[in-house]
Every structure is written in C-alpha cells, then in structure tokens.
Amino acid sequence: MRSKFKWIFSLLLALSMQFAFAQERTITGVVSDASGPVPGVNVLIKGTKVGVQTNFDGAYSIKAKTGDVLVFSFVGMSQSSKTVGAASTINVSMQDDAKVLAEVVVQGYRTVTKKSAVVSDATVSSKTIENRPNANAINTLQGQLAGVNITASTGQPGAKSSVVIRGVGTITGNSDPLYVIDGFPSNSDNFRSINPNDIESTSVLKDAAAIAEYGNRGSNGVIVIKTKRGKFGEAKTTFRVSSQFGVGELQKPKYSYASSKQLLQIEKNFGSGLGATLTDAQIAAYDIDTNWVDYFFNQSNTTSHNISVENSGQNMTSYTSLGYFEQQGILATTGLKRFTLRNNINGRSVNEKFKYQVNTSFGFSKNNEATSLGDGAINRNYVLGAFISAPYVSPSIYTGPQSALDYYNSTPGLLATPIMLVDKLQQYKNQTDEVRIDVATDFSYDITKDLTIRSRLNGQLLDTRFFQSEFPNSFNALLFQAAGQTFTGFEDINSRREWYFNNLWQVNYGKTLGDHTFNVNANMEYNHSRLYTNNFRQRGLIAGVFVPNTGAGYAADTGTNDFYVPGISARNVRNDLISYFGSFDYDFKGKYGIVGSVRRDGSSRFIESKQWATYYSVGGRWNIDEEAFMDNLTFVDVLKLRGSYGTVGNQRVVGGDVFAGIQPPRFTDIYSIANNAYNGGTGYGINFGYPELQWEITTQWNAGLDFEFFRGRLRGSFDYYNRATSRLFLDNPVSSTSGAATLTQNSDVTVTNKGLELNLGYDLIKNQEKDITLTVRVNGSRNNNVVSNILGNGRIFAGAGLYVSENGGSINEPFVFHYLGVNPVNGKLLFEDAAGNPTENPVQADKRRAGVNNLPKYQGGFGFDFSVKGFFVSTLFTYAYDVARFDSDLSNLYSVGNIGQFTVTDDLLNAWTSTNTNTNVPALNAGNLGLGDTSDRFLKDASYIRMRNVQVGYNVPQKFLKNTFLTAMSFSLQGENLLTFTKWNGFDVESSRTLDVYQYPTPRLYTFGVDVKF
C-alpha cells in the first residue's frame, strides 16, 4: 500500500512539474548596450508572432514558457537570443554592429570569422567614415590602417586620393589598389559621386592569402567597401536624418614673403624691376601691399544633408538614402555639388535556401576645378598668381580685359600675371557634370545544406560631360588674337562614357566531419570595360551671343581662313578579363587552419600566349589560445599565429586611369596618319609594340600575430611582410632613327618592399556603471623599398636625370649634388664633390642618391576615444617620417630670375655682398645659382604629425527623449587638419608628389552637425 502511494505521489508530482514547465509565466529584464539601457528593442518569441518592445528604460515584460527562445533585435545592433529557463529575469547586453563587424574578416571573395581568418587585413566601420566633411570617402581612412599610405594631395573638393598599400612595387606601371564595392570590382578613379554616409565598412586586404583570388588586379592591394543594408528580424522602420554645416580656410605657410617695400628694395639692389627706378624715399612712401594669397584663396562653406530609411523584416529588408553635399573650394571658382540616391534590398525565401541582394545607387555631381595647376601656363594658373605675384601690384588696375592687356604690354616680363588671372576669374568658366549609376546583385541558392551556387551580376555607368569656356575678348583671347581674326576665345566640350560589367559564377561546398571542417569553391569571372570619348573645341566665339555650354555664339568657318575650324577627336577603347579560380579552406578543431587558392587569368592587354597567367596562394593559422597549455593563462583571450605566401599579377602597363596603356596597344606596332613635321604634308606616326609583353608578377609572403588580452581590453596585431615585384614594365630606349624614342618591355628589374605593421587598441577606462570609457589606439608601419637587378650601369633615370632608381636604393630617389652653403669669399654656392671636398663647380660624377624619396618609410596614426555621461571626444593624429620632397615654391622665392616680375622672399635682403659675407643667402649675381636646382638645397624634410580630426559631441540621454518621437539625437563639432607639426615650410606638407610647385593645398575645416533617429 505504501509503495503504491509513493508511485501515485511521484506520478502526480511529475504531472504537476510538467504542467508548471508548460505553463506561461512573465519574463522580465533590461536590455542595454555599452552606453546604457536601449529603448525600442524588439523582443520576439522565436517561431511565433508574439513580441514586445523595450520601454525608454530598456525594460521589457513578456509571457513565455520554459524552453522558448527570446530573440532580441534592434537596428544597428547584432541580434541576440536567450532561452527561457527557470529564472524569470533575463537581462541582455547587445553589441553594436561595428563590434560584430570586427569579428568578420574578408578573405578573398568570402567572409570568414575573425577566429578562422588567415589573412592580413584592416577594417574601419561606418562610425569612422560617416559625417566627416570629406567629399571623397577614401580620405577619411587616412591614418587608421597600418601599412596604408593615403594622401589627399590637393584641396580640390572630390579629387582622387593617392593610396599606396605596402609600398610602391612598380616604376612605370600603375600602383593603384583594386576597389571592390558590394562585390563589384569598380572604377578606382572616381569617388566624388559616392556618399560616404552610405558606407557600412571598408576593409583593406594586404597579404597574398587575402588578395590572390583577385589575381590580375590585386597586386597593389584590395579595398573592399560594403554599403549599408537592412537587418533581418522583427518588422521595423527606422529613419535617420543628419545635417552638417562647416567652413574651411587655407593652411598658411611658414615662408617669409617680402612686403612691397622690401620687394622694391630687393629690385633696387638687383637693378631690375620697378624698384630699380625708385628712390629710397619713394620706396618708403609706397603704400600698395596686396596679399594675393588672400585674394585668390577665400573662406569656404560646406553643407551636407542626409536622410536614410531602414526597413527590417523577417525575409526582406531595405536601406534607402538620399544625400546632398555642397562644398566650396578655398581656391576661387572651385567647388563640388553632389546629389546621391541609394536603395539596397536584401531578401530570402521562407526556408532561407534562396537569398538575393540588389544594390542600386545613383549619383550626380557638378564639379568646378582649378585648371593648369603645377607648372601649367602662367596666365591660367590661379595658384601661381596667389603664391608669387608681386604685392606692389594692385587689383584695382583691372577694369576689364583690355586693361589687363594694356598693363601686360606696358610692364616688364610677367609682372602683369595677377591681373591676367583676375581677368580669368571673370572671363573663364568650367564645369564637370557626372552621372554615376551602380547596380550590384548577388543571388545564391542552397541546393543542399552543404552545396551552394551563387551568381553576381554587376554593372556601372559613368557619364561625364566637361566644358570650359575662355570668353570672347578676354585677356587670353585678345593676347592670342591673330591678324585678321574677328572672333576670339574658345570653348571645349568633352563627353566621356565609361561602362563596366562584371559577372561571377560560383559553386561552394562546405562540410564538417567530426573535428574536420572544409570548404571548397570554384569560380568563373568575366570583366568587361568600355570607354567612349568625344572631344570638341570651338575656336571663335561671338560676344553678345555666346552662352557657355550651350553651343550658342559659335563663329562659322569661312573660306578665307581657318580661324574657326573646330577641333574634334574621339576614342573607343575596351578591355576584357576572364578568370577561372578556386579555393580550399580547411579547419581542424578550431585550432589549425589551411587555405589555398589558384587563379588563371586572361587579359586583352596582351597577345596570344602572353595573355594568360596563373597565380596562387597558400596560408595557414594556429589558434594558440585554443591549446590546453594556455588554459592557465586566463588573461589571454585570443592569440593567433598566421602566415601566407602567394603571387598576383599587374596588367596595367602604365600609370593613369584604368584605360591607360590600351590604345595604342603595347604589344603590336600601330601606324597612324599624322602631319609631317618636315614639309607640312601628310605622314605616318608610329607606336612600336612588343609582342612578348606580359604581366608584372608580385610574390609576397606574410607572417602575423593577432592577440587580445584582459577580456579584450588590449588588442592588436603585428605583421611582417616581404613583397617583391618582378618583370617590371619599363620604357627602354631604342634608336631614334626608328621614329620612336622608347619601347615598353618587361625587364629583369625587381622592386622589393619589406616592412613591419603594428595595430594596437587599449581600453584605459571601461566603467559601464559610471558610463565612462577611454580607449587609446595607435597604428604604424615601416616600409623599406629596394630596387635590384637593373642591368648595365645599374641605374634608371627619370625627370631629366633629377631622379634615379638604382640597385640597392629605392624608387625615384632624388639624384643631386650635395649643397654645403654659401662661399663667404665670393657668395657662390658650395657643393660637395665625390671626394668629400667643397667645390663651386661640381660635375656629373659628384651627384649622389639622396637616400630618401617622396614615400614615407614610417607612417601611421594614433588617437583616443573618450565618453562620459553622453559627452564624447575623439581624436585622430596622422604622421609620416623619413620622407622628403623638393619645395619648388620655396625655390621660386629665392630665384633671382623672378626679381622684377614676381615676389621673392625677404631673405634676399640678406644676400651675400662684399660687406655681408656671413650669410646663407648667395650673392644675387652668383654665377652658379642654376646648379641649386639640381642639388639638395631645396630638397626638404616632409615628415609631419598632423591633428587630422577632432570631434567633440553629445549624445542626448534617452530620458530626455522619452516623451518625443525621437529614439536618438546627437550634436557634434569637429575640425580637420587643425594642427601640423613639421619642418616643411610650404602650404601643405601632405602630398604624394616628388616636388610641390603651385599646387592646391588641402584646407583646414570646421563643421557642426546634428544627427537624429526616429
């Protein structure tokens, strides 16, 4: 009886427990992130439509049963799942998508987890990119990626950045990296029509394992850009609106310019120019002192407005954005206006076997550029006019084009230069209109849980229309008016259409068998690009009738002369690439991994058997932290050793845009009709080709260590690389009797880049309870560039012999006399000869490599992020060291040839004379002044540390938004290029050029922004 009772009691107890477990009960909790409670988080019971949202305190309450899975989702954060157990309280800490992004690494055409990655890459998230006042998104990456040297090089809004990854590996070939946007290999020459606020992340792939799958285009590194998209989860619509307003100003140089009175005195001392005709009293009374820099450079304004709508859903999401950006240039007449529209759609079937992605973007921009910069025509170069115009010339002289011509004809030399350029400000106009349309699609289907097929179909249309008009009867029109010519001036209208098409087919098979996991994929890819250009120049415009960019007011050609014959030209260029490649990825127990890839590429830039080349890579990793012997080292979270080796190719034979070097082809002889220089008749032009021309090859190996310590508070990576490029493209000299001076061929020359990279981040303060965080970050790299295997005398000269690539040296080092100073005896320049002795008359044998060039040996960035109670401060400093360039702007200020027609430095008042022998300024009449241009006298250290960006802002706490429709609001104030510490005296130390002369400096920017979500 007793045992029967126990049996019945046990049965009742089990039934009651089963009932209790199956019974719904109230589950409560708080959802938070690093900043505190998160309102509006969707809390859904998986597999049902039952769900709630957190309130403004991040709290929720939902009825659920034991065993139910609660799914927590919020736009911009990673989805989290919790299973209901015995506890009735479940608190959740959600992570920002940026943090989740850090756990995903791009490896070739695939993404893998950070733990299983073998590659060397660096990634920045949207938080780093968005709302920066840069028209070009690439500029925002500067100083944030170890081993990546990014320079703006110009203040022109929207201009292309110079990007060098792990050093330059080619002497005459192209060194641009490959840009991949949403899986589409894109045009690297144009980012002015892309909205930086649409970018979710940017990853830079650097080592062989990361770039080998890109084959022929990846030799200079790969930059992978992913744009924003909606998140799968509970249906929700989120709006975001941001606006920015800013001003820009010129970064002033350290040059010591002569004032009007000083310049007149220098001219009097030299015996040339206006000053030579004035008495000391007249010079002292002279009251015109024009600052031409301030005349041509002005304060600029920046305005930016962006609105985005993100729709989340279980099986379909979308991201739509609309943007407007306007930035005036600090140089007169320059600026950029941009309108962008983007729509990204992601979807999947109910069973999640079929997935698709369709990303569409439209950009329209209007760009007004400064023309003829650098050593361009004096009468058309605004920057030249700003930098060296004589201050005693007044802009009030100009009353119209005829007054400019009269002043030019009545003054010596080029003294009238600023007046010519004042006329150009009013009598010249240009504009580039650009339409960019991108469509990137991705379709995949899981045939089985292990086998997937994928197809990507991508296209890009880039349509550009440029016009420039030099008005009739302008100064330049009158200056070049021929005898008997009635109508003057000209207008250029150039149309350019680029079309890019990409198609990828992929089969992927992945399987896990016990402790073994492997993934195999096979791919075929086709890339087609096409360029059409039509260029037209009209000579002769009718004043009073002419309207720029309309065709109105064109003078018709007459039979009596050829003044008004239009000039026309056209091009039709295409390039094709076809590739077959595969990859293999193997993992054992999450501890060890091996990856490998092979790619076969064909390019239409070469001919016959030289069209094809095969590239490969192999890589491995060891997750040391997974080993049993690491169990007692509790402070180690991640410790991974990795390495890779492989080859890639470069098919871009010459520098320039993506179509450079295609027409005429470099692999065959091309004849063309040309004017005969000897008798004015018709003749043949010839471009010689080299049928054996083939790919440059880059072989690279890399060893790296990834680590995270103290629960992720200290994290970073260290890499060593060795990157050698062989079979370099070179323009070898040929006999001039053949009709050509050079022939492009492959050579035995090798360029090797070896270097170290370090990336570190450390959370000095991480107190969630007090809502205080302080993170410091630093990255840096050292690159050593060495040229070898140059045959003959072991040297390759460039720039009329001013630069040399020599065995044992680096690419394009200045090849100069070493300047010692001024001879106190006679005021001449002194140089060092080959024996180490001073000389006034050096010979060619006395020249030497400078030991530096325009590419920094050390470069990187550092900064900190601080936040407390909603307030935040973020800084970014960039630096470059062991880099030098010729400061030709400074050289021009010391040029005695400019005395009497341009301004000079006031240092010339201290020039050597028989009574002033202790000086570093040579005599104004020294007989060897010209040798200074081929010496290192003006080769200056261009190392710097720059405060690239500072942001100060405030995130409004949720309690203040509780009774509003807003879910987030922030205000920010930021500055760009605020401070620069450098020995460089010029307008802008940041440049990728070998010398700086009359270039457009980058501005200092201040912006205020507002960002709201609802």
Secondary structure, DSSP 8 states (H G I E B T S, - for coil): -HHHHHHHHHHHHHHHHHHHHHS-EEEEEEEEETTEE-TT-EEEETTSS-EEE--TTSEEEEEE-TT-EEEEE-TTB--EEEE--S-SB--EE--BHHHHHTTEEEETTEEEETTT--S-EEEEEHHHHTT-S-SSGGGGGTTSSTTEEEE----STT---EEEESS---SSS----EEEETTEEE-TT--TTS-GGGEEEEEEE-SHHHHGGGGGG-TT-EEEEEE----BSS-EEEEEEEEEEEEEEE------B--HHHHHHHHHHHT-SGGGGS-HHHHHH------HHHHHB--EEEEEEEEEEEEEBSSEEEEEEEEEEEEE-SBTT-EEEEEEEEEEEEEE-TTS-EEEEEEEEEEEEEEE---S-TT--GGG-HHHHHHH--TTS-GGG-SSHHHHHHHHHHSSTTTTHHHHHHHHHHHEEEEEEEEEEEEEEEEEEESSSSEEEEEEEEEEEEEEEEEEEE-TTSHHHHHT--TT---EEEEEEEEEEEEEEEEEEEEEEEEEETTEEEEEEEEEEEEEEEEEEEEEEEEEE-TTT-BTTTTBTB----TT--TT--EEEEEEEEEEEEEEEEEEEEEETTTEEEEEEEEEEEETTS-GGGGEEEEEEEEEEEEGGGSGGGTT-TTEEEEEEEEEEEEEEE---SSSSTTTTTTTTTTS-EEEEEE-TTTSSEEEEEE---TT---EEEEEEEEEEEEEETTTTEEEEEEEEEEEEES-EEEEE--GGGT-SEEEEE-S-EEEEEEEEEEEEEEEEEETTTTEEEEEEEEEEEEEEEEE---TTSEEEETTTTEEEEBTS-TTEEEEBEEEEE-TTT--EEEE-TTS-EESS--GGG-EE-S--SS-SEEEEEEEEEEETTEEEEEEEEEEES-EEEEHHHHHHT-GGGBTTB--BGGGGG--BTTB-S-SS--TT-TTGGGGGGBSTTEEE--EEEEEEEEEEEE--HHHHTTSS-SEEEEEEEEES--EEES--SS-S---SSEESS----EEEEEEEEEEE-
